Amino acid sequence: WQATGTLDLPSLQNVTVSNAFKGASNMGAVLLGTKGGLLEIGEQSFQGCNSLSNIVIGASPSGVALKLGPNVFAGTGVKRVWFNGDKPPVFGVVPNAYTFGTSATAEGAITFYVRDTPGWAEILAEADANGGLVAASRFDTAKRQRVVRFDGVAYDPEGEIGRIFDER
C-alpha cells in the first residue's frame, strides 16, 4: 500500500502482521501508540520505508515491556526516534537484521531520544561516558548511535512532525 506524509496511530497496541506497512514509499513520519497502550511491533513492519525519517514510539502499559521485532524499521532514511516509555523495549534480535536502519547506516546517523528515568539510566550513563554514543546492541543497530535525553515532548526541528505530546 502507499502512504504519504505522517502516519498517526495513537491507539495502536500491536502490529503482528509481518510486512504490514513494508515499502510505503513516501511516509516521512510515524507516531505509534502515543496514548500509552503499545505492546508490540512485529518484524519487518516498516522495512523498506526509505523516506521514513522520524519515528515516535509510545509507551506500554505500566509493567509491560514493549517488544520490537527484527527489521521493524529497516530503511535508509531513519534519522530520529523518540521513545515515550520509561524503559527500553525488548528487541527480537536476529543475526544480520537490524531493528533500526540498515547495515549501511553510519555511526551516529540515528538519534534516539529517551526519557531521563531510572529505566533508561544505564543507557544514558553510557551515552554520557561516550560522547553521546551507545553500543549498537542498545537499539539493535549496525553501528553505535546517538542518545539524547528529552522531556517527553517529541519535537522534530525540521518541522516534519511538529510537536508531539505524550498523552499518557
VEXVO-463482 format. One line per 2 residues: their letters; for each residue x, y, z of N, C-alpha, C. Coordinates in nm, 2 decimals. Atoms other than C-alpha are relative to their C-alpha. Example, Ala and Ser with C-alpha at 12.3 -4.5 7.8 and 13.67 -1.06 7.14 Angstrom:
<pts>
AS) 0.09,-0.12,0.00,1.23,-0.45,0.78,0.09,0.12,0.00; -0.09,-0.11,0.00,1.37,-0.11,0.71,-0.08,0.11,0.08 $
</pts>
This chain:
<pts>
WQ) 0.08,-0.12,0.00,0.00,0.00,0.00,0.09,0.12,0.00; -0.07,-0.12,0.00,0.10,0.36,-0.03,-0.05,0.10,0.10 $
AT) 0.03,-0.11,-0.10,0.11,0.64,0.23,0.10,0.11,-0.02; -0.09,-0.12,0.01,0.25,0.99,0.22,-0.02,0.08,0.13 $
GT) 0.00,-0.08,-0.12,0.33,1.23,0.50,0.02,-0.07,0.13; -0.01,0.06,-0.13,0.27,1.12,0.86,-0.11,-0.10,0.02 $
LD) 0.10,0.11,-0.04,0.10,0.80,0.98,-0.01,0.02,0.15; 0.02,-0.02,-0.14,-0.05,0.87,1.32,-0.10,-0.10,0.05 $
LP) 0.09,0.11,-0.06,-0.19,0.57,1.51,0.01,0.01,0.15; -0.02,-0.02,-0.14,-0.22,0.70,1.87,-0.05,-0.12,0.09 $
SL) 0.05,0.11,-0.08,-0.42,0.40,2.00,0.05,-0.14,-0.04; -0.06,0.13,0.05,-0.21,0.13,1.83,0.05,-0.08,0.12 $
QN) -0.05,0.09,-0.10,-0.14,-0.17,2.05,0.09,-0.10,-0.05; -0.08,0.10,0.06,0.00,-0.43,1.82,0.00,0.01,-0.15 $
VT) -0.01,0.03,0.14,0.13,-0.48,1.47,0.06,-0.13,0.00; -0.05,0.14,0.00,0.16,-0.85,1.44,0.02,-0.06,-0.13 $
VS) -0.02,0.05,0.13,0.15,-0.89,1.07,0.13,0.04,-0.06; -0.13,-0.03,0.06,0.49,-0.92,0.92,-0.02,0.08,-0.13 $
NA) 0.00,-0.09,0.12,0.55,-0.65,0.65,-0.13,0.08,-0.01; 0.13,-0.08,0.00,0.23,-0.46,0.75,0.00,0.13,-0.08 $
FK) -0.01,-0.13,0.07,0.35,-0.13,0.61,0.12,0.00,-0.10; -0.12,0.01,0.08,0.65,-0.25,0.41,-0.01,0.07,-0.13 $
GA) -0.01,-0.07,0.13,0.76,-0.03,0.13,-0.09,0.12,-0.02; 0.08,-0.12,0.02,0.52,0.26,0.19,0.10,0.12,-0.03 $
SN) -0.12,-0.07,0.05,0.75,0.48,-0.01,0.01,0.15,0.03; -0.01,-0.14,-0.03,0.66,0.84,0.08,-0.04,0.04,0.14 $
MG) 0.03,-0.03,-0.14,0.58,0.81,0.45,0.12,0.05,0.07; -0.11,-0.06,-0.06,0.81,1.05,0.63,0.01,-0.02,0.15 $
AV) 0.00,0.01,-0.15,0.70,1.00,1.00,-0.11,-0.09,0.04; 0.10,0.08,-0.06,0.51,0.76,1.21,-0.01,0.03,0.15 $
LL) 0.02,-0.02,-0.14,0.36,0.81,1.55,-0.08,-0.12,0.05; 0.06,0.13,-0.03,0.27,0.48,1.71,-0.03,-0.02,0.15 $
GT) 0.04,0.03,-0.14,0.08,0.41,2.03,0.03,0.12,0.10; -0.03,-0.11,-0.09,0.12,0.76,2.18,-0.10,0.02,0.11 $
KG) 0.09,-0.01,-0.12,-0.18,0.71,2.41,0.04,-0.10,0.11; -0.05,0.08,-0.11,0.02,0.46,2.61,-0.04,-0.14,0.01 $
GL) 0.03,0.14,-0.01,-0.10,0.12,2.52,0.07,-0.09,-0.09; -0.08,0.08,0.10,0.17,-0.01,2.28,0.06,-0.12,0.06 $
LE) -0.05,0.12,-0.05,0.26,-0.37,2.33,0.11,-0.06,-0.09; -0.09,0.07,0.09,0.44,-0.50,2.02,-0.01,0.06,-0.15 $
IG) 0.00,-0.03,0.14,0.55,-0.40,1.67,0.08,-0.12,-0.06; -0.05,0.13,0.05,0.62,-0.72,1.47,0.11,0.02,-0.10 $
EQ) -0.11,0.00,0.09,0.91,-0.80,1.24,-0.03,0.06,-0.13; 0.01,-0.05,0.13,0.96,-0.61,0.92,-0.12,0.09,-0.03 $
SF) 0.13,-0.08,0.02,0.65,-0.39,0.98,0.02,0.12,-0.09; -0.03,-0.12,0.08,0.81,-0.08,0.82,0.12,-0.02,-0.08 $
QG) -0.12,0.02,0.07,1.10,-0.24,0.64,-0.01,0.06,-0.14; 0.00,-0.06,0.13,1.19,-0.06,0.32,-0.07,0.13,-0.02 $
CN) 0.06,-0.13,0.00,1.01,0.26,0.41,0.11,0.10,0.00; -0.13,-0.08,0.00,1.32,0.46,0.30,-0.02,0.15,0.01 $
SL) 0.03,-0.14,-0.02,1.15,0.80,0.33,-0.03,0.02,0.15; 0.03,-0.01,-0.14,1.07,0.73,0.70,0.12,0.04,0.08 $
SN) -0.12,-0.06,-0.08,1.30,0.96,0.90,-0.03,0.02,0.14; 0.04,-0.03,-0.14,1.10,1.03,1.22,-0.09,-0.10,0.05 $
IV) 0.08,0.10,-0.06,0.96,0.77,1.45,-0.03,0.03,0.14; 0.03,-0.02,-0.14,0.77,0.83,1.77,-0.07,-0.13,0.05 $
IG) 0.04,0.12,-0.05,0.72,0.52,1.97,-0.06,0.02,0.14; 0.07,-0.02,-0.12,0.46,0.54,2.25,0.04,-0.10,0.11 $
AS) -0.03,0.08,-0.11,0.47,0.39,2.59,-0.09,-0.13,0.01; 0.08,0.12,-0.03,0.35,0.04,2.70,-0.07,0.03,0.13 $
PS) 0.06,-0.01,-0.13,0.11,0.00,2.99,0.10,-0.03,0.11; -0.09,0.02,-0.11,0.27,0.00,3.33,0.03,-0.15,0.02 $
GV) -0.04,0.14,-0.03,0.47,-0.32,3.40,0.01,-0.09,-0.12; -0.01,0.08,0.13,0.46,-0.44,3.03,0.12,0.05,-0.08 $
AL) -0.11,-0.04,0.08,0.77,-0.44,2.82,-0.04,0.00,-0.15; 0.03,-0.01,0.14,0.73,-0.32,2.46,0.10,-0.09,-0.08 $
KL) -0.08,0.09,0.09,0.85,-0.57,2.20,0.01,0.05,-0.14; -0.02,-0.04,0.13,1.01,-0.47,1.88,0.07,-0.11,-0.08 $
GP) -0.06,0.11,0.07,1.08,-0.74,1.62,0.11,0.04,-0.09; -0.11,-0.03,0.09,1.38,-0.76,1.38,-0.05,0.07,-0.12 $
NV) 0.03,-0.07,0.13,1.39,-0.53,1.08,-0.13,0.08,0.00; 0.12,-0.08,-0.01,1.09,-0.33,1.21,0.01,0.13,-0.08 $
FA) -0.02,-0.13,0.07,1.23,0.00,1.09,0.13,-0.01,-0.09; -0.12,0.02,0.09,1.49,-0.13,0.84,-0.02,0.08,-0.12 $
GT) 0.01,-0.08,0.12,1.52,0.15,0.60,0.12,0.10,0.00; -0.12,-0.09,0.01,1.78,0.40,0.48,-0.03,0.14,0.06 $
GV) 0.03,-0.14,-0.04,1.60,0.72,0.60,-0.01,0.03,0.15; 0.02,-0.02,-0.15,1.58,0.67,0.98,0.10,0.10,0.05 $
KR) -0.09,-0.10,-0.06,1.72,0.98,1.15,-0.03,0.02,0.15; 0.03,-0.03,-0.14,1.53,1.04,1.48,-0.11,-0.10,0.04 $
VW) 0.09,0.09,-0.06,1.35,0.80,1.71,-0.03,0.05,0.14; 0.04,-0.04,-0.13,1.16,0.91,2.02,-0.07,-0.12,0.07 $
FN) 0.07,0.10,-0.09,1.07,0.66,2.30,-0.07,0.07,0.11; 0.08,-0.07,-0.11,0.79,0.79,2.52,-0.01,-0.09,0.12 $
GD) 0.00,0.09,-0.12,0.82,0.49,2.75,0.11,0.03,0.10; -0.09,-0.03,-0.11,1.00,0.49,3.08,0.12,-0.10,0.01 $
KP) -0.11,0.09,0.00,1.23,0.20,2.99,0.02,-0.05,-0.14; -0.03,0.05,0.14,1.39,0.04,2.68,-0.09,-0.11,-0.04 $
PV) 0.07,0.11,0.04,1.20,-0.20,2.47,0.08,-0.13,0.00; -0.06,0.13,0.02,1.28,-0.57,2.42,0.01,-0.02,-0.15 $
FG) -0.02,0.02,0.14,1.43,-0.64,2.08,0.00,-0.15,-0.04; 0.00,0.14,0.05,1.37,-0.96,1.88,0.12,0.00,-0.10 $
VV) -0.13,-0.01,0.08,1.73,-0.98,1.76,0.02,-0.13,-0.08; -0.03,0.11,0.10,1.82,-1.19,1.45,0.13,0.04,-0.06 $
PN) -0.13,-0.03,0.06,2.18,-1.21,1.32,-0.02,0.07,-0.14; 0.00,-0.08,0.13,2.24,-0.96,1.03,-0.13,0.07,-0.03 $
AY) 0.12,-0.07,0.02,1.90,-0.80,1.08,0.00,0.11,0.11; 0.00,-0.11,-0.10,1.86,-0.46,1.25,-0.13,0.06,0.02 $
TF) 0.13,-0.06,-0.03,1.56,-0.30,1.42,-0.01,0.13,-0.07; 0.00,-0.14,0.06,1.66,0.05,1.30,0.11,0.01,-0.10 $
GT) -0.10,-0.02,0.11,1.84,0.14,0.98,0.04,-0.13,-0.07; -0.05,0.12,0.08,2.04,-0.10,0.77,0.15,-0.02,0.04 $
SA) -0.14,0.02,-0.02,2.39,-0.24,0.77,0.09,0.12,-0.05; -0.07,-0.11,0.05,2.50,0.07,0.58,-0.02,0.13,0.07 $
TA) 0.03,-0.12,-0.07,2.36,0.32,0.83,0.13,0.04,0.08; -0.12,-0.05,-0.06,2.66,0.53,0.95,-0.01,0.01,0.15 $
EG) 0.00,-0.03,-0.14,2.77,0.56,1.31,-0.05,0.14,0.03; 0.05,-0.13,-0.04,2.58,0.84,1.48,-0.10,0.06,-0.09 $
AI) 0.09,-0.05,0.10,2.34,0.88,1.19,-0.15,0.00,0.06; 0.14,0.00,-0.06,2.03,0.80,1.41,0.02,0.05,0.14 $
TF) 0.00,-0.05,-0.13,1.95,0.99,1.72,-0.13,-0.05,0.07; 0.11,0.05,-0.08,1.74,0.82,1.99,-0.02,0.09,0.11 $
YV) 0.04,-0.09,-0.11,1.55,1.04,2.23,-0.07,-0.08,0.10; 0.06,0.08,-0.11,1.48,0.88,2.56,-0.02,0.08,0.12 $
RD) 0.03,-0.07,-0.12,1.34,0.99,2.89,0.10,-0.02,0.11; -0.09,0.01,-0.11,1.55,1.06,3.19,-0.07,-0.06,0.12 $
TP) 0.07,0.08,-0.10,1.40,0.78,3.40,0.10,-0.11,0.05; -0.08,0.11,-0.05,1.55,0.50,3.61,0.02,-0.11,-0.10 $
GW) -0.01,0.10,0.10,1.47,0.26,3.33,0.10,0.02,-0.11; -0.10,-0.04,0.11,1.69,0.44,3.08,0.14,0.04,0.06 $
AE) -0.12,-0.06,-0.07,1.97,0.53,3.34,0.13,-0.07,-0.06; -0.12,0.07,0.05,2.22,0.26,3.21,0.04,0.05,-0.14 $
IL) -0.03,-0.04,0.14,2.19,0.37,2.85,0.04,0.15,0.00; -0.04,-0.14,-0.01,2.21,0.74,2.94,0.14,0.02,0.06 $
AE) -0.14,-0.01,-0.05,2.52,0.68,3.15,0.10,-0.04,-0.10; -0.09,0.04,0.11,2.68,0.50,2.86,0.02,0.11,-0.10 $
AD) 0.00,-0.11,0.09,2.59,0.79,2.63,0.09,0.11,0.06; -0.08,-0.11,-0.06,2.74,1.04,2.88,0.15,-0.03,0.00 $
AN) -0.14,0.04,0.00,3.06,0.84,2.90,0.07,-0.01,-0.13; -0.05,0.02,0.13,3.10,0.81,2.53,-0.04,0.10,-0.10 $
GG) 0.02,-0.11,0.09,3.03,1.15,2.38,-0.14,-0.01,-0.07; 0.13,0.01,0.05,2.66,1.07,2.33,-0.03,-0.12,-0.08 $
LV) 0.02,0.12,0.08,2.71,0.74,2.15,-0.02,-0.12,0.10; 0.02,0.12,-0.08,2.59,0.40,2.28,0.03,-0.12,-0.10 $
AA) -0.02,0.12,0.08,2.67,0.04,2.16,-0.11,-0.03,-0.09; 0.10,0.03,0.09,2.49,-0.08,1.86,-0.11,-0.10,0.05 $
SR) 0.09,0.10,-0.06,2.33,-0.36,2.07,-0.11,0.07,0.08; 0.10,-0.07,-0.09,2.14,-0.10,2.28,-0.13,0.02,-0.08 $
FD) 0.12,-0.02,0.08,1.89,-0.03,1.99,0.00,-0.09,-0.12; 0.00,0.10,0.11,1.97,-0.32,1.76,0.03,0.07,-0.13 $
TA) -0.04,-0.06,0.12,2.15,-0.12,1.50,0.13,-0.06,-0.04; -0.12,0.06,0.05,2.45,-0.20,1.29,0.13,0.07,0.06 $
KR) -0.11,-0.08,-0.05,2.68,0.07,1.44,-0.05,0.08,0.12; 0.04,-0.08,-0.11,2.69,0.29,1.75,-0.08,0.12,-0.05 $
QR) 0.09,-0.11,0.04,2.42,0.56,1.75,-0.01,0.09,0.12; 0.00,-0.11,-0.10,2.35,0.88,1.94,-0.13,-0.01,0.09 $
VV) 0.11,0.00,-0.09,2.13,0.91,2.25,-0.01,0.14,0.06; 0.03,-0.13,-0.06,1.97,1.23,2.38,-0.11,-0.01,0.10 $
RF) 0.11,-0.01,-0.09,1.76,1.30,2.69,-0.11,0.09,-0.05; 0.10,-0.09,0.03,1.42,1.45,2.63,-0.11,0.00,0.11 $
DG) 0.10,-0.02,-0.11,1.13,1.57,2.85,-0.13,-0.06,-0.03; 0.13,0.06,0.02,0.85,1.37,2.70,-0.08,0.07,-0.11 $
VA) 0.06,-0.07,0.12,0.77,1.61,2.41,0.08,-0.02,-0.12; -0.08,0.03,0.12,0.89,1.47,2.08,-0.01,0.13,-0.09 $
YD) -0.01,-0.12,0.08,1.00,1.76,1.86,0.09,-0.03,-0.12; -0.08,0.02,0.12,1.13,1.75,1.50,0.04,0.14,-0.04 $
PE) -0.04,-0.14,0.04,1.34,2.06,1.43,-0.02,0.03,-0.15; 0.02,-0.03,0.15,1.28,2.02,1.05,-0.15,0.01,-0.03 $
GE) 0.14,-0.02,0.02,0.91,2.05,1.10,-0.08,-0.11,-0.07; 0.07,0.11,0.06,0.81,1.71,0.96,-0.12,-0.05,0.08 $
IG) 0.11,0.05,-0.09,0.60,1.61,1.26,-0.04,0.10,0.10; 0.04,-0.10,-0.10,0.58,1.92,1.47,0.03,-0.05,0.14 $
RI) -0.02,0.04,-0.14,0.54,1.88,1.84,-0.10,-0.11,0.03; 0.08,0.12,-0.04,0.40,1.55,1.98,0.00,-0.01,0.15 $
FD) 0.01,0.00,-0.14,0.28,1.55,2.33,-0.03,-0.14,0.05; 0.03,0.13,-0.05,0.28,1.24,2.54,-0.13,0.00,0.07 $
ER) 0.14,-0.01,-0.05,-0.09,1.17,2.62,-0.03,-0.11,0.10; 0.03,0.10,-0.10,-0.04,0.91,2.89,-0.08,0.06,0.11 $
</pts>
